[in-house]
Amino acid sequence: MRPTKILIRALRETAHKLRNGAQYCWSHADSCNCGQLAQTILNMDGAALEKRLKAQGCMGSWTLSASRCERTGLDDGTVIAALCEVGMELGDFYRLEFCTGPHGVADDHKDPHAVAAWMDAQADELERRRVAERGAP
């Protein structure tokens, strides 16, 4: 993940939504970990996201969709491209889907409260990197 203001804010906002009862289902692309973040970044609800993902042939695993993009290239206008524009990188979709990575692992990647804590930890780390890279808050 690149330490952009938009991504940091989206991670924090998504974590807040998850802690406060957002419709969550890890096995649904529109309301899982990646789907929740996509809803925040794209400012759309789960139904609208699901419709857009289906139209793009991206229903299923976010990791597999990102992997397909790595092999074939990132198509403009796709949900994955939109997330990459604000700071996600293709390898980040696996880390987000399973809440793993160098800056912490969630106790349960299917529990919205654990996912929220993981997202906050990622946002904190990105904020530290952003400040270090820019030398200012």
C-alpha positions in Angstrom: 0.0 0.0 0.0 1.2 3.4 -0.8 0.8 6.0 2.0 -1.7 8.3 0.4 -4.1 10.5 2.4 -7.1 9.0 0.6 -6.2 5.4 1.4 -5.4 6.2 5.0 -8.7 8.0 5.5 -10.6 5.2 3.7 -9.0 2.5 5.9 -10.0 4.5 9.0 -13.5 5.2 7.8 -14.0 1.5 6.8 -12.8 0.4 10.1 -15.3 2.7 11.8 -18.1 1.3 9.7 -17.2 -2.2 10.5 -17.1 -1.5 14.2 -20.5 0.1 13.9 -22.5 -2.6 12.2 -21.8 -2.4 8.5 -23.3 -5.3 6.5 -20.4 -7.7 6.4 -20.0 -11.1 4.9 -16.5 -12.3 4.1 -17.7 -14.7 1.4 -19.4 -12.0 -0.6 -17.2 -9.8 -2.9 -19.3 -6.7 -2.2 -19.3 -6.9 1.6 -16.0 -8.7 2.5 -12.8 -6.9 3.6 -11.9 -5.7 0.1 -15.5 -5.0 -0.7 -16.0 -2.8 2.4 -12.9 -0.8 1.5 -14.1 -0.5 -2.1 -17.5 0.8 -1.0 -15.8 3.5 1.0 -13.4 4.6 -1.7 -15.9 4.5 -4.5 -18.7 6.0 -2.3 -21.2 3.3 -3.1 -23.3 0.8 -1.2 -22.9 -3.0 -1.4 -25.6 -3.5 -4.0 -24.1 -0.9 -6.4 -20.6 -2.4 -5.9 -22.0 -5.9 -6.6 -23.6 -4.7 -9.8 -20.4 -3.1 -10.9 -18.3 -6.1 -10.0 -20.6 -8.4 -11.9 -20.6 -6.2 -15.0 -16.7 -6.4 -14.9 -16.7 -10.2 -14.4 -15.0 -9.8 -11.0 -17.3 -11.6 -8.7 -15.3 -14.0 -6.5 -12.0 -13.7 -5.0 -10.4 -10.2 -5.0 -7.0 -11.9 -4.9 -7.7 -13.8 -8.1 -9.1 -10.7 -9.8 -5.9 -8.8 -8.8 -3.8 -11.7 -10.0 -5.6 -11.6 -13.3 -4.8 -7.9 -13.6 -1.2 -8.6 -12.9 -1.1 -11.0 -15.8 -3.2 -9.1 -18.3 -2.8 -5.5 -17.3 -5.0 -3.1 -15.3 -8.0 -2.0 -17.2 -9.1 1.6 -16.7 -12.5 1.9 -15.1 -12.4 -1.3 -13.1 -12.9 -1.4 -9.4 -9.4 -2.8 -8.9 -7.9 0.1 -11.0 -9.9 2.6 -8.9 -8.5 1.2 -5.7 -5.0 1.1 -7.1 -5.3 4.8 -8.1 -5.7 5.7 -4.4 -2.8 3.7 -3.1 -3.6 -0.1 -3.2 -1.1 -2.2 -5.1 -2.1 -5.6 -6.7 -0.4 -7.6 -4.0 -2.3 -5.7 -1.3 -5.6 -7.4 -2.2 -4.4 -10.7 -0.8 -3.2 -9.0 2.4 -6.5 -7.2 2.8 -8.6 -10.2 2.0 -6.8 -12.3 4.7 -5.7 -9.4 6.9 -2.1 -10.3 6.9 1.2 -8.5 6.2 4.3 -7.0 7.7 2.3 -4.6 9.9 0.1 -7.1 11.8 -2.2 -10.0 11.3 -5.8 -10.0 12.3 -6.9 -12.6 14.9 -9.7 -13.6 12.6 -9.9 -12.3 9.0 -13.6 -13.0 8.9 -14.5 -11.1 12.0 -15.5 -7.4 11.3 -14.1 -6.2 14.6 -10.7 -7.9 14.1 -10.7 -6.6 10.5 -11.4 -3.1 11.8 -8.4 -3.3 14.2 -6.2 -4.6 11.3 -7.3 -1.7 9.1 -6.6 0.8 11.8 -3.1 -0.7 12.3 -2.5 -0.4 8.5 -3.6 3.2 8.5 -1.3 4.0 11.4 1.6 2.4 9.7 0.8 4.2 6.4 0.5 7.5 8.3 4.0 6.9 9.9 5.4 6.2 6.4 3.7 9.2 4.9 5.1 11.5 7.6 8.6 10.0 7.3 8.6 10.3 3.5 7.3 13.9 3.5 8.9 15.0 6.7 5.7 16.7 7.7 2.2 15.7 9.0 
